[in-house]
Amino acid sequence: MAQTDLITCIYCKQQRPPSKEHALQQSLGGNLITRDVCEPCNTGFSTIDQALADRSLVTFTRLADTPKGAFDVKIGSRVTHTTPEGIVLEMTISNEYQPVILPQLHMRRDQPTAHLNGDREGIKSLVAYVDKHIADNTIGQIRTVEDPSTDTAAIVLHRKKEAYLRVPATSEKEWFIQRLSANWITEIRPAMTGEFSEQTAPAPELHIRLAYDINSVYRAIAKIAFNTLAIARGTALVLCDEFDPIRDYIRGDIRYPAVTAADQVAVDQRFVKMILPKQQVFAFGPGHTVVFTYDSPRLLAFVTLYGQDQFLITFPPIAYEEQEQAFGHQFSTDRTTNRALSQTDVYHLLLEARPNFLGPNTKKALDMLSKL
């Protein structure tokens, strides 16, 4: 590989081949691709990206604000609904808070009848999945989830080509695998591929079990700000040694503070803090914005997702020539648009969200803006 094919990765600072990195992750609607990150770092960040998109408080905003026609999103945590018959259905929540039943097959040890749930296309995918694993004799190697709250064993397709076995206890797995394998061709498969009533998602209560790793979420937020800074002001700036502490933090160098109570969570807040709605000064409208403010040697970033979930990122002190005290980038939530923000653009956004931000009244604020 030629030397010109290599980049200096803004995270590990090694010379390696570039990979496609989204400045703001695609799962949140980002569409701006950079090539300043190497493949190992990019792949390693998938865990924190998923923590932010699928298993955080931002997840619920993402579900509500991603329109159905944009791209499919769903909650990454376990969602269940118990039917009047006592069957615990595996669910997910999709765009605009739509509950969706995952394709699944339930059986009870003392009943020969199998319970089928899901829509027709999903069941076809589940059949294809089981066909393959029975043919390969690997059906018993599928990931197993233990759930003592239910008395049914089930196979659940949670992605198109990924499923898991859910059993009340590990000891219940063997009979389910044996019955599924022995009766698949003669009874179970024909029932799944024949006529059946498609299930509509129930409206009553859903139980959501969210595994929230706040430190991973904060690292993902810092990564969004760091990526955007590299785009806005170039890689030469972010490769400076002064940025090494936040660079190492994004890569996993977490410094857990001491906790004084059993119910406290150790959160590394050296670089990232969440700003509550009532405390938001740099408030913006719909979409995602990353706004930087610089007053030497202090560089701050305000990452606002979906116009409401806001985080403050405090960078290590750095001195450099900056022509604008405020700059940034704006992203849509549907993978369609993005644009760089000049200082004037930032002030325009602020005036739209808070007309009195630059003065006691809107007219005076606009006059001030026109003089910039």
JOVENGI-V310264 format. One record per residue. N is the residue number from 0. PSI is psi in degrees with one decimal (999 if undefined). BURIAL is + if it has 9 or more other C-alpha atoms within 8 Angstrom, else -. D_FIRST is the distance of its C-alpha to the first C-alpha in whole Angstrom. Layout:
# JOVENGI-V310264
{{N & PSI & BURIAL & D_FIRST} {N & PSI & BURIAL & D_FIRST}}
This chain:
# JOVENGI-V310264
{{0 & 133.5 & - & 0} {1 & 151.2 & - & 4} {2 & -31.2 & - & 7} {3 & -14.6 & - & 8} {4 & -2.8 & - & 7} {5 & 152.9 & + & 8} {6 & 160.0 & + & 12} {7 & 110.3 & + & 15} {8 & 132.4 & + & 16} {9 & -6.8 & + & 20} {10 & -50.1 & + & 21} {11 & -12.1 & - & 20} {12 & 21.3 & - & 18} {13 & 151.6 & - & 15} {14 & 113.4 & - & 12} {15 & 166.7 & + & 10} {16 & 146.2 & + & 9} {17 & 161.3 & + & 12} {18 & 168.4 & + & 15} {19 & 112.1 & - & 18} {20 & 132.8 & + & 21} {21 & 128.7 & + & 24} {22 & -49.9 & + & 26} {23 & 127.5 & + & 29} {24 & 144.7 & + & 29} {25 & -31.2 & + & 29} {26 & -16.8 & - & 32} {27 & -1.4 & + & 34} {28 & 4.5 & + & 33} {29 & 145.5 & + & 30} {30 & 9.7 & + & 28} {31 & 116.5 & - & 26} {32 & 135.1 & - & 23} {33 & 166.2 & + & 20} {34 & 40.0 & + & 17} {35 & 6.1 & + & 17} {36 & 137.5 & + & 17} {37 & 164.8 & + & 15} {38 & -45.4 & + & 15} {39 & -43.2 & - & 17} {40 & -44.1 & + & 19} {41 & -47.9 & + & 20} {42 & -40.0 & - & 21} {43 & -22.3 & - & 23} {44 & -5.0 & + & 25} {45 & -33.1 & - & 26} {46 & -43.9 & - & 29} {47 & -32.3 & + & 31} {48 & -42.9 & + & 30} {49 & -36.5 & + & 32} {50 & -39.7 & + & 35} {51 & -47.2 & + & 35} {52 & -37.5 & + & 35} {53 & -19.5 & + & 37} {54 & 51.8 & + & 39} {55 & 178.1 & + & 40} {56 & -27.6 & - & 43} {57 & -26.8 & + & 41} {58 & -42.9 & + & 41} {59 & -35.7 & + & 44} {60 & -41.4 & + & 44} {61 & -43.7 & + & 41} {62 & -41.8 & + & 43} {63 & -35.8 & + & 46} {64 & -0.2 & + & 44} {65 & 108.9 & + & 41} {66 & 154.8 & + & 43} {67 & -33.6 & - & 43} {68 & -6.2 & - & 42} {69 & -74.1 & - & 38} {70 & 158.0 & - & 37} {71 & 131.5 & - & 38} {72 & 159.0 & + & 38} {73 & 157.4 & + & 40} {74 & 142.2 & + & 41} {75 & -0.2 & - & 39} {76 & 171.0 & + & 42} {77 & 130.3 & + & 45} {78 & 130.0 & + & 47} {79 & 158.2 & + & 50} {80 & 133.1 & + & 54} {81 & 123.7 & + & 57} {82 & 165.5 & - & 59} {83 & -25.4 & - & 63} {84 & 0.7 & - & 62} {85 & 11.3 & - & 60} {86 & 126.8 & + & 57} {87 & 105.1 & + & 54} {88 & 137.5 & + & 52} {89 & 127.4 & + & 48} {90 & 174.4 & + & 47} {91 & 167.8 & + & 45} {92 & 127.8 & + & 45} {93 & -167.2 & + & 43} {94 & 137.6 & + & 43} {95 & 37.0 & + & 46} {96 & 36.0 & - & 48} {97 & 121.6 & - & 48} {98 & 138.3 & + & 49} {99 & 133.1 & + & 47} {100 & 127.0 & + & 48} {101 & 148.5 & + & 45} {102 & 127.9 & + & 46} {103 & 154.3 & + & 48} {104 & 121.4 & + & 50} {105 & 145.9 & + & 53} {106 & 145.1 & + & 55} {107 & 146.9 & + & 58} {108 & -39.1 & - & 59} {109 & 10.6 & - & 63} {110 & 132.3 & - & 62} {111 & -17.9 & - & 61} {112 & 136.0 & - & 60} {113 & 143.8 & + & 56} {114 & 122.4 & - & 56} {115 & 133.1 & + & 53} {116 & 144.1 & + & 52} {117 & -178.9 & + & 49} {118 & 171.3 & + & 49} {119 & -45.0 & - & 48} {120 & -39.4 & - & 45} {121 & -40.1 & + & 44} {122 & -37.5 & + & 46} {123 & -41.4 & + & 44} {124 & -38.1 & + & 41} {125 & -41.4 & + & 43} {126 & -45.5 & + & 44} {127 & -38.0 & - & 41} {128 & -48.1 & + & 40} {129 & -39.6 & + & 43} {130 & -48.7 & - & 43} {131 & -45.0 & - & 39} {132 & -29.7 & + & 40} {133 & -40.5 & + & 43} {134 & -37.1 & - & 42} {135 & -3.3 & - & 39} {136 & 39.4 & - & 42} {137 & 13.8 & + & 40} {138 & -31.5 & + & 42} {139 & -6.1 & - & 44} {140 & 0.3 & - & 40} {141 & 145.3 & + & 40} {142 & 135.1 & - & 40} {143 & 133.6 & - & 43} {144 & 127.5 & - & 45} {145 & 129.6 & + & 48} {146 & 95.8 & + & 51} {147 & -12.2 & - & 54} {148 & -7.5 & - & 56} {149 & 153.8 & + & 56} {150 & 11.8 & + & 57} {151 & 146.6 & + & 55} {152 & 144.1 & + & 52} {153 & 153.7 & + & 49} {154 & 128.3 & + & 46} {155 & 127.6 & + & 44} {156 & 106.7 & + & 41} {157 & -15.3 & + & 40} {158 & 170.8 & - & 37} {159 & -37.9 & - & 36} {160 & 25.4 & - & 35} {161 & 131.4 & - & 36} {162 & 167.8 & + & 39} {163 & 158.3 & + & 41} {164 & 129.7 & + & 45} {165 & 123.3 & + & 47} {166 & 150.9 & + & 50} {167 & -32.5 & + & 53} {168 & 156.2 & + & 52} {169 & -33.0 & - & 50} {170 & -15.9 & - & 53} {171 & -6.5 & + & 53} {172 & -39.8 & + & 50} {173 & -46.5 & - & 51} {174 & -34.6 & - & 54} {175 & -45.8 & + & 52} {176 & -41.8 & + & 49} {177 & -45.0 & - & 52} {178 & -41.9 & + & 54} {179 & -45.8 & + & 51} {180 & -42.8 & - & 50} {181 & -33.5 & - & 53} {182 & 7.2 & + & 54} {183 & -53.7 & + & 51} {184 & -41.3 & - & 52} {185 & -33.3 & - & 55} {186 & -54.5 & - & 56} {187 & -48.7 & + & 53} {188 & -46.0 & + & 51} {189 & -36.5 & + & 54} {190 & -34.2 & + & 55} {191 & -28.0 & + & 52} {192 & -4.5 & + & 51} {193 & -158.0 & - & 55} {194 & 133.6 & - & 56} {195 & 159.2 & - & 56} {196 & 124.5 & - & 57} {197 & 142.8 & - & 54} {198 & 135.9 & - & 54} {199 & 145.4 & - & 54} {200 & 133.9 & - & 53} {201 & 144.6 & - & 56} {202 & -25.5 & - & 56} {203 & -170.0 & - & 58} {204 & 141.1 & - & 57} {205 & 145.3 & - & 53} {206 & 120.5 & - & 52} {207 & 127.1 & - & 49} {208 & 101.3 & - & 47} {209 & 118.3 & - & 44} {210 & 97.4 & - & 42} {211 & 110.8 & - & 42} {212 & 92.9 & + & 39} {213 & -32.0 & - & 40} {214 & -37.9 & + & 37} {215 & -38.5 & + & 34} {216 & -45.6 & + & 36} {217 & -38.1 & + & 36} {218 & -38.9 & + & 32} {219 & -38.0 & + & 31} {220 & -43.7 & + & 33} {221 & -36.5 & + & 32} {222 & -40.3 & + & 28} {223 & -46.6 & + & 30} {224 & -42.1 & + & 31} {225 & -44.1 & + & 28} {226 & -45.3 & + & 26} {227 & -37.3 & + & 28} {228 & -40.0 & + & 29} {229 & -36.5 & + & 25} {230 & -44.2 & + & 26} {231 & -36.3 & + & 29} {232 & 6.9 & - & 28} {233 & 154.6 & + & 25} {234 & -27.1 & + & 22} {235 & -36.1 & - & 23} {236 & -51.9 & - & 26} {237 & -16.6 & + & 26} {238 & -5.1 & + & 23} {239 & 146.6 & - & 26} {240 & -26.4 & - & 28} {241 & -26.0 & - & 31} {242 & -0.9 & + & 29} {243 & -40.5 & - & 28} {244 & -43.8 & - & 31} {245 & -29.9 & + & 31} {246 & -46.6 & + & 27} {247 & -36.5 & + & 28} {248 & -46.0 & + & 31} {249 & -35.1 & + & 29} {250 & -8.4 & + & 26} {251 & 5.1 & - & 30} {252 & 85.1 & - & 32} {253 & 132.0 & - & 35} {254 & 100.2 & - & 38} {255 & 124.7 & - & 41} {256 & 160.3 & - & 44} {257 & 142.1 & - & 47} {258 & 147.1 & - & 50} {259 & -5.1 & - & 53} {260 & 154.3 & - & 54} {261 & -27.5 & - & 53} {262 & 4.9 & - & 53} {263 & 148.3 & - & 50} {264 & 131.4 & - & 47} {265 & 109.8 & - & 44} {266 & 126.6 & - & 42} {267 & 106.2 & + & 40} {268 & 29.3 & - & 41} {269 & -34.1 & - & 39} {270 & -27.2 & + & 37} {271 & 135.7 & + & 38} {272 & 146.5 & + & 42} {273 & 138.3 & - & 43} {274 & 122.2 & + & 46} {275 & 152.0 & - & 49} {276 & -41.0 & - & 50} {277 & -17.4 & - & 53} {278 & -0.5 & - & 51} {279 & 114.9 & + & 48} {280 & -48.0 & - & 49} {281 & 70.0 & - & 45} {282 & 140.3 & + & 46} {283 & 169.6 & + & 45} {284 & -158.4 & + & 45} {285 & 156.8 & - & 44} {286 & -170.8 & + & 40} {287 & 136.7 & + & 37} {288 & 144.5 & + & 37} {289 & 112.6 & + & 35} {290 & 130.6 & + & 38} {291 & 142.0 & + & 37} {292 & 137.2 & + & 40} {293 & 124.5 & + & 39} {294 & 96.8 & - & 42} {295 & 130.5 & + & 41} {296 & 25.2 & + & 40} {297 & 120.6 & + & 40} {298 & 122.2 & + & 37} {299 & 153.3 & + & 38} {300 & 139.5 & + & 37} {301 & 109.7 & + & 39} {302 & 116.4 & + & 37} {303 & 119.9 & + & 40} {304 & 132.5 & + & 39} {305 & 27.7 & + & 41} {306 & 6.7 & + & 43} {307 & -35.2 & + & 45} {308 & 107.3 & + & 43} {309 & 143.1 & + & 42} {310 & 144.1 & + & 40} {311 & 127.3 & + & 40} {312 & 123.8 & + & 37} {313 & 113.6 & + & 38} {314 & 157.5 & + & 35} {315 & 152.0 & + & 35} {316 & 138.2 & + & 37} {317 & 143.5 & + & 35} {318 & 124.1 & - & 36} {319 & 166.5 & - & 34} {320 & 115.2 & - & 36} {321 & 123.7 & - & 36} {322 & -23.2 & - & 38} {323 & 137.6 & - & 39} {324 & -18.1 & + & 41} {325 & 136.8 & + & 40} {326 & 174.5 & + & 37} {327 & -151.8 & + & 35} {328 & 149.1 & + & 34} {329 & 138.8 & + & 36} {330 & 145.7 & + & 34} {331 & 172.8 & + & 36} {332 & 3.7 & + & 37} {333 & 23.0 & + & 36} {334 & 33.8 & + & 33} {335 & -40.5 & + & 34} {336 & 158.8 & - & 34} {337 & 155.8 & + & 33} {338 & 147.3 & - & 34} {339 & 148.5 & + & 33} {340 & 121.4 & + & 37} {341 & 177.1 & + & 38} {342 & -40.9 & + & 41} {343 & -41.6 & + & 43} {344 & -42.2 & + & 42} {345 & -45.2 & + & 42} {346 & -35.9 & + & 46} {347 & -44.3 & + & 46} {348 & -39.8 & + & 45} {349 & -40.7 & + & 47} {350 & -35.2 & + & 50} {351 & -40.3 & + & 50} {352 & -38.8 & + & 50} {353 & 90.3 & - & 52} {354 & -27.4 & + & 54} {355 & 12.6 & + & 56} {356 & -40.3 & + & 53} {357 & 6.5 & + & 53} {358 & 174.7 & - & 57} {359 & -19.1 & - & 60} {360 & 164.3 & - & 60} {361 & -41.4 & + & 58} {362 & -46.1 & - & 59} {363 & -37.9 & + & 59} {364 & -41.4 & + & 55} {365 & -36.3 & - & 54} {366 & -42.9 & - & 56} {367 & -41.9 & + & 54} {368 & -39.2 & + & 51} {369 & -22.9 & - & 52} {370 & -12.5 & - & 52} {371 & 999 & - & 48}}
